Amino acid sequence: MNDEIIQADWPLIAGQVLTAELDQQEMPVALNSPVRIVGRIEGHGIWVIDKPCSLPIHPTGGFNWNSLTGTLTRDLTRRFPAYPFNQIKIVHRIDRLTSGLVLFAETTKAAQLWQEQFKQRQIRKQYFGTRAW
């Protein structure tokens, strides 16, 4: 609080500045396959990414850096410096324990256009179940 460490039960007063540091030690993600770029839909600003199982789409809970958006920002920016992966928008999500294709947009406008198509059921998700035994 105001650059001092405080106790958890400290009462907050209007105007005080509260900061928190995220622990870089977070839950590891055991990937069954790497994150892959499947392709880019030319003229639409859409990237198709193959998300492996156990990787969350965006930072949440115990996953701040180990997420699909974190991976795209960190790793793919180095591989494809011409594309602003740190600014891409999530078009839709799938659960952390689900693997499959995920769409990302290069602009907010493209993301909104594609999200509306999902909302209107012009595009739909299809799931296939498999058994491990």
VENJOSUL-V299033 format. One record per pair of residues at least 12 apart in sequence whose C-alpha atoms are under 7 Angstrom apart, sorted by sequence separation. I is the first residue (numbers start at 1). J is the second residue. If there is no record, write none. Layout:
i: <I;I>
j: <J;J>
This chain:
i: <37;38;55;56;57;73;91;36;37;55;72;73;90;91;2;36;90;91;1;2;35;89;90;1;2;35;88;89;1;35;88;89;1;34;88;89;33;87;88;89;32;91;31;32;90;31;89;31;91;92;30;91;29;29;27;26;27;57;26;29;56;57;56;55;54;53;54;53;54;53;53;52;51;52;51;50;51;50;51;49;50;48;49;48;49;48;47;48;46;47;46;47;46;45;46;45;45;44>
j: <49;50;67;68;69;85;103;49;50;68;85;86;103;104;16;50;104;105;16;17;50;104;105;17;18;51;104;105;18;52;105;106;19;52;106;107;52;106;107;108;52;111;52;53;111;53;111;54;114;115;54;115;54;55;62;62;63;93;63;66;95;96;96;96;96;96;97;97;98;98;99;99;99;100;100;100;101;101;102;101;102;101;102;102;103;103;103;104;103;104;104;105;105;105;106;106;110;110>
